[in-house]
Amino acid sequence: MTSQALTTPPSVAPPRPWSFPLSTTTTTRAGTPVHVFDQPGQYVATVRVTIALPLFTEPRELEGVATIMSRTLDEGTELKSANEFAAALERHGAAYGVDVSSDALHVEISVPTSQLAPAVKLLAEAVTRPAFNTADVGRHVTIRLGEINQERANAGYRAREAFAGHLFDTSVRRSRPTAGTPDTIRPLTNVQVAKFYRENIGPARAQILFAGDATGVDVAAIVDDAFGDWTSEAGAALEVPEPQYTLGDRVVLVNRPGSVQSQLLIGCPGPDRREDIWGAAAVANHVVGGTITSRVDTVLREEKGYTYGTRTSFNAPRKGGTFTLGGAVRTEVTGAAITDALRILREARDGLTDREVQEAQDSLIRTAPLRYEQADSIAQQVGSNIAVGVPLDFADTYLAQIAATTADVATDAYRRYVGTNGLLVVVVGEAKDVRDQLSGLNMGDIIELS
């Protein structure tokens, strides 16, 4: 073998076309849609139940009840105690998980396909026949109250809490913590949790997803056997109202005595997935602050050394999105870092370059197959799509939008939202050390919180 053969790298073939996996859809006897994503070779399957659960339906004085309800689904059922349920999951090699967003409840198991049938029955037991015992609900109320104390000691959490509280009108559910506050969590009892469950959880609001190797497995029959007899008084979910934002330039300073860093969160309203600019907005975000090579990090991290790193993102539930830039900077450069960040965000409205957009497209499109390589990532993405009201295969639409994005389109998508109606700046840190630094931002009076 010649030295040339040893040193010449192999040629790189162009990426092959890729699209989001297809599904087959059936319904259970109870009328719940079942979507099966057959992924040969994925012998650990994920089954996810996504249930429409808009949090604005929580009683105002009991906000967080959905979180407590979700956490106690597996804490004993009508058939098993909490310990028996946990032992059964372990016996079948199943991992159980639950999550509550502003739009939906997601309950899932990941399990070897050889144990699919008994594991799905356990999942159905948790979703359709929870016990909500007095002691279990009370324990989770206590745990949640402890979590809130821990969260309020965390600068990142305080920044997100203050941001939501000042970006959204106070009438909007998203202006308040998803998992409730001490005043709304403390009064919760098992009676109230069970009542909320009965009124909001049922087959008419649910969709069931399977992702994994379905070879030789009748997934639809297994799911129907477990969920087909599900009944409930809960009807269809109410549609989420359009959020009301508080607009304009504002600065919110949250005092956190002893902080040696300032946690920053800068942002404004953003698009949601109903808009055809969602993919273009992702491209613009990638250029401005979505990666370590973005415009923001190039200045704040590489040139100035203010931070270990910042990130921007467009995020959206079912209706009404947000744009944010977040990160931590040294206390003594708080004002300078915010000034630079605001300048970069505003200057991006003047235009993104063809090269920046092409690099963003390559990154977002060519990493998609890796993002959806595992069965659980497919189920989670589809569950998210259902929750926000877009088609199951919305990833294909999203990638097509990205591929069609030009520099002008990305700039227009960015300009439509970022800085158009002002920017909200939230700073969590040592107030006495950063207050004077913020006064030079010329964004109005500083709103101070303790």
C-alpha positions in Angstrom: 0.0 0.0 0.0 1.4 3.4 -1.0 1.7 6.4 1.4 -0.8 8.2 -0.9 -3.4 5.5 -0.1 -2.8 6.0 3.6 -3.0 9.7 3.7 -5.8 10.5 1.2 -9.1 10.8 3.0 -12.1 9.0 1.5 -14.5 11.0 -0.5 -17.6 12.2 1.3 -20.9 11.4 -0.3 -23.7 14.0 -0.3 -26.3 13.4 2.5 -29.1 11.1 1.6 -32.7 12.5 1.6 -34.4 12.1 4.9 -37.9 12.5 6.2 -39.6 12.0 9.5 -40.8 8.4 10.0 -44.3 7.5 8.8 -47.0 6.2 11.0 -50.1 4.0 10.8 -53.1 5.2 12.7 -56.0 3.2 14.3 -58.3 4.0 17.2 -59.2 2.1 20.4 -62.7 1.0 21.2 -62.9 4.2 23.3 -62.1 6.3 20.2 -58.6 7.3 21.2 -56.2 7.6 18.2 -53.2 5.3 18.2 -50.2 6.2 16.1 -47.6 3.5 15.4 -44.1 4.4 14.2 -42.5 1.2 13.3 -38.7 1.5 13.7 -37.0 -1.8 12.8 -34.1 -2.5 15.1 -35.4 -0.3 18.0 -36.0 -3.0 20.5 -36.6 -0.6 23.3 -40.0 1.0 22.4 -41.6 4.1 23.8 -45.4 4.3 24.3 -46.6 7.9 25.1 -50.0 9.0 26.0 -50.5 12.7 25.2 -53.6 14.3 26.8 -54.8 17.8 25.9 -54.7 19.7 29.2 -54.5 23.5 28.8 -53.4 24.9 32.2 -55.6 27.9 32.0 -58.4 25.5 33.0 -56.8 25.1 36.5 -58.7 26.9 39.2 -56.8 30.1 39.9 -56.6 29.4 43.6 -55.3 25.8 43.0 -52.7 26.4 40.2 -50.3 23.5 40.2 -53.0 20.9 40.7 -52.2 19.4 37.3 -48.6 18.9 38.4 -49.6 17.2 41.6 -52.1 15.1 39.7 -49.5 14.0 37.2 -46.9 13.1 39.9 -49.4 10.9 41.8 -50.7 8.9 38.8 -48.3 6.0 39.6 -48.5 6.5 43.4 -50.9 3.7 43.7 -53.8 2.7 41.5 -57.1 1.0 42.1 -55.3 -2.3 41.6 -51.9 -1.8 43.0 -50.1 0.1 45.8 -47.3 2.4 44.9 -44.7 -0.2 45.8 -46.5 -2.9 43.9 -46.7 -0.7 40.8 -43.0 0.2 41.0 -42.1 -3.5 41.4 -44.2 -4.4 38.3 -42.4 -1.8 36.2 -39.1 -3.1 37.3 -40.1 -6.7 36.6 -40.8 -5.8 33.0 -37.8 -3.6 32.6 -39.9 -0.5 32.0 -39.0 3.1 32.7 -42.0 5.4 33.5 -42.1 9.2 33.0 -44.6 12.0 33.2 -44.5 15.7 32.1 -46.9 18.6 32.2 -46.6 21.5 29.8 -48.8 24.6 29.4 -50.9 22.6 26.8 -50.8 18.9 27.6 -50.0 16.0 30.0 -47.6 13.4 28.7 -47.3 10.0 30.3 -44.9 7.4 28.9 -43.1 4.2 29.3 -40.0 2.9 27.6 -39.7 -0.9 27.6 -38.2 -3.8 25.7 -40.6 -4.9 22.9 -40.7 -8.4 24.4 -42.4 -6.9 27.5 -44.7 -4.5 25.6 -48.1 -6.0 26.4 -47.8 -6.1 30.3 -46.0 -2.7 30.3 -48.7 -1.0 28.3 -51.3 -2.4 30.8 -49.3 -0.8 33.6 -49.3 2.5 31.7 -53.0 2.3 31.2 -53.5 1.5 34.9 -51.7 4.7 35.9 -53.5 6.8 33.3 -57.0 5.4 33.7 -57.3 4.1 37.3 -55.2 6.2 39.7 -56.1 6.1 43.3 -55.0 9.5 44.6 -54.5 8.4 48.1 -54.6 11.0 50.8 -51.1 10.3 52.1 -49.5 10.2 48.6 -51.0 13.5 47.5 -50.0 15.1 50.8 -46.5 13.8 50.4 -46.2 15.3 46.9 -47.6 18.6 48.1 -44.9 18.7 50.7 -42.2 17.8 48.1 -43.5 20.5 45.8 -43.3 23.1 48.5 -39.7 22.1 49.2 -38.9 22.3 45.5 -40.3 25.8 45.3 -37.9 26.9 48.0 -35.0 25.3 46.1 -36.1 26.9 42.8 -36.2 30.4 44.3 -32.6 29.9 45.3 -31.7 29.3 41.7 -30.8 32.3 39.6 -31.9 30.8 36.3 -35.3 29.9 37.7 -35.8 33.3 39.2 -34.9 34.9 35.8 -37.5 32.7 34.0 -40.1 33.4 36.6 -39.6 37.2 36.4 -39.5 37.1 32.6 -42.8 35.3 32.3 -44.4 37.5 34.9 -43.5 40.6 33.1 -43.7 39.5 29.4 -47.3 38.2 29.7 -50.3 40.1 31.0 -51.2 39.1 34.5 -54.4 37.5 33.3 -52.5 35.0 31.2 -51.8 31.6 32.9 -48.3 31.5 31.4 -47.4 34.6 33.5 -47.4 32.3 36.6 -45.4 29.2 37.4 -46.6 26.0 35.6 -46.3 24.0 38.8 -47.9 26.6 41.1 -46.9 28.7 44.0 -46.9 28.0 47.7 -50.3 29.7 48.2 -51.9 27.5 45.5 -50.1 24.3 46.2 -50.5 24.2 50.0 -54.3 23.9 50.1 -54.4 20.9 47.7 -56.0 17.7 48.9 -56.5 14.3 47.3 -60.2 15.2 46.8 -59.4 18.3 44.7 -56.7 16.4 42.7 -59.2 13.6 42.0 -61.9 16.1 41.0 -59.5 17.8 38.6 -58.5 14.4 37.1 -62.2 13.4 36.5 -63.0 16.7 34.8 -60.0 16.8 32.6 -58.5 13.4 31.8 -60.2 11.0 29.4 -60.1 9.2 26.1 -61.6 12.1 24.1 -58.6 14.3 24.9 -55.9 11.6 24.4 -53.7 10.3 21.6 -51.4 7.3 22.1 -48.1 6.9 20.3 -45.8 3.9 19.8 -42.3 4.2 18.5 -40.1 1.1 18.2 -39.7 -2.2 16.4 -43.2 -3.5 15.7 -42.0 -6.7 13.9 -44.3 -9.5 14.9 -46.2 -7.3 17.4 -49.8 -6.2 17.0 -49.3 -2.9 18.7 -52.8 -1.6 18.0 -54.3 -4.7 19.6 -52.1 -4.4 22.6 -53.0 -0.8 23.1 -56.7 -1.4 22.6 -56.6 -4.3 25.1 -55.2 -1.9 27.7 -57.1 1.3 26.9 -60.2 0.2 25.0 -62.5 0.3 28.0 -61.4 3.7 29.2 -64.3 5.9 30.1 -64.5 9.4 31.6 -66.7 12.4 32.1 -64.1 14.7 30.5 -65.1 16.0 27.1 -63.0 17.7 24.6 -60.4 20.2 25.9 -61.1 23.9 25.6 -59.2 25.8 23.0 -56.3 27.9 24.3 -56.9 31.6 24.1 -54.4 33.9 22.4 -51.9 35.3 25.0 -51.8 38.9 25.8 -48.3 40.4 26.0 -47.0 43.4 27.9 -44.9 45.3 25.3 -42.2 48.0 25.4 -38.6 48.3 26.6 -38.3 47.4 30.3 -35.7 46.3 32.8 -36.5 44.1 35.8 -33.8 43.6 38.5 -34.3 40.7 40.9 -32.1 41.1 44.0 -30.1 38.0 44.9 -27.7 38.9 47.7 -24.3 37.4 47.5 -24.4 36.6 43.7 -21.0 36.9 42.0 -22.7 36.6 38.6 -25.7 38.2 37.0 -28.2 35.9 35.4 -29.6 37.5 32.3 -32.7 36.9 30.3 -33.6 39.2 27.4 -36.5 38.7 25.1 -39.8 39.5 23.6 -42.9 37.9 22.0 -42.1 35.4 19.2 -43.9 33.3 16.5 -45.6 30.0 17.1 -45.8 27.0 14.8 -49.0 28.2 13.1 -46.9 30.8 11.2 -45.0 29.8 8.0 -41.9 31.7 9.3 -41.3 29.2 12.1 -38.4 27.5 10.1 -37.0 30.8 9.0 -37.0 32.0 12.6 -35.0 29.0 13.6 -32.4 29.8 11.0 -32.2 33.4 12.2 -31.9 32.2 15.8 -29.0 29.9 14.8 -27.2 32.9 13.3 -27.8 35.3 16.1 -27.4 33.3 19.2 -28.2 29.6 18.7 -24.6 28.2 18.8 -21.2 28.8 20.2 -20.2 30.4 16.9 -23.2 32.7 16.8 -23.0 36.5 16.7 -23.7 36.9 20.4 -21.2 34.4 21.7 -18.5 35.6 19.3 -18.6 38.9 21.1 -19.7 38.2 24.7 -17.7 34.9 25.1 -14.8 35.0 22.6 -14.0 38.7 22.3 -15.0 40.1 25.7 -14.8 37.1 28.0 -17.9 38.2 29.8 -19.5 34.7 30.0 -18.9 31.0 29.5 -21.7 31.1 27.0 -25.2 32.4 26.1 -27.9 31.1 23.9 -30.9 32.5 22.1 -34.1 30.5 21.2 -37.6 30.8 19.8 -40.0 28.8 21.9 -43.7 28.3 21.5 -46.5 26.3 23.0 -49.8 26.0 21.2 -50.4 29.7 20.8 -48.0 32.6 21.2 -44.2 32.2 21.3 -41.3 33.9 22.9 -37.7 34.9 21.9 -35.1 34.8 24.6 -31.4 35.3 25.1 -30.1 33.8 28.3 -26.8 33.4 30.2 -24.8 34.4 33.2 -22.1 37.1 33.2 -19.7 38.5 35.8 -21.3 41.0 38.1 -18.9 43.8 37.3 -19.6 43.6 33.5 -23.4 43.2 33.8 -24.1 46.6 32.2 -21.5 46.2 29.5 -22.7 42.7 28.6 -26.3 43.8 28.3 -25.3 46.8 26.2 -23.4 44.6 23.8 -26.2 42.0 23.7 -28.9 44.6 22.9 -26.7 46.1 20.2 -26.2 42.7 18.6 -29.9 41.8 18.8 -30.9 45.1 17.3 -28.2 45.1 14.6 -29.3 41.7 13.4 -32.5 43.4 12.3 -30.4 45.1 9.6 -29.8 41.8 7.9 -28.3 38.4 8.0 -25.7 37.2 5.4 -26.1 34.5 2.8 -23.1 32.6 4.3 -24.6 32.7 7.9 -27.9 31.4 6.6 -26.3 28.6 4.6 -24.3 27.5 7.6 -27.4 27.5 9.8 -29.4 25.5 7.2 -26.7 22.9 6.9 -26.5 22.5 10.7 -30.3 22.3 11.3 -31.1 20.1 8.3 -28.1 17.6 8.4 -28.4 16.9 12.2 -32.2 16.1 12.0 -31.6 12.3 11.4 -29.5 12.2 14.5 -32.0 14.0 16.6 -34.7 11.4 15.7 -32.4 8.3 15.8 -34.0 6.8 18.9 -37.6 5.7 19.4 -38.1 7.9 22.5 -37.1 11.0 20.6 -39.7 10.2 17.9 -42.5 9.7 20.4 -41.5 12.9 22.3 -41.5 15.0 19.1 -44.9 13.6 18.0 -46.3 14.2 21.5 -45.1 17.8 21.3 -46.7 18.2 17.9 -50.0 16.9 19.1 -49.9 19.2 22.1 -49.3 22.3 20.0 -51.8 21.4 17.4 -49.6 20.7 14.3 -49.5 17.5 12.1 -47.7 14.4 13.3 -45.0 14.9 10.6 -44.6 18.6 11.2 -40.8 18.0 11.4 -40.9 17.6 7.6 -42.7 20.9 7.2 -40.2 22.6 9.5 -37.2 21.3 7.6 -38.7 22.3 4.3 -39.2 25.8 5.6 -35.6 25.9 6.7 -34.4 24.6 3.3 -36.4 27.3 1.5 -35.1 30.1 3.7 -33.0 32.9 2.1 -31.1 35.6 3.9 -33.9 38.0 3.2 -36.6 35.6 4.5 -34.6 34.9 7.7 -34.1 38.6 8.3 -37.8 39.3 7.8 -38.8 36.6 10.2 -36.4 37.9 12.8 -37.3 41.5 12.3 -41.0 40.7 12.5 -40.6 40.0 16.3 -37.2 40.7 17.8 -37.1 44.3 18.9 -40.2 45.3 17.0 -42.2 46.1 20.2 -39.4 46.5 22.6 -37.2 44.1 24.6 -37.6 42.9 28.2 -34.4 42.7 30.2 -34.4 40.6 33.4 -31.3 40.6 35.6 -30.9 38.4 38.7 -28.0 39.3 40.8 -26.5 41.6 43.5 -28.7 44.6 43.2 -26.4 47.1 44.9 -23.6 46.2 42.5 -25.5 46.2 39.2 -28.2 48.9 39.8 -26.1 51.8 38.6 -24.8 49.7 35.6 -28.4 49.3 34.4 -29.4 52.9 34.7 -27.4 53.7 31.5 -29.4 51.3 29.3 -32.1 54.0 28.7 -34.9 51.5 28.9 -37.1 53.4 31.4 -37.3 53.0 35.2 -35.9 49.8 36.7 -38.5 47.5 38.2 -36.9 45.9 41.3 -38.0 42.7 42.9 -36.7 41.0 46.1 
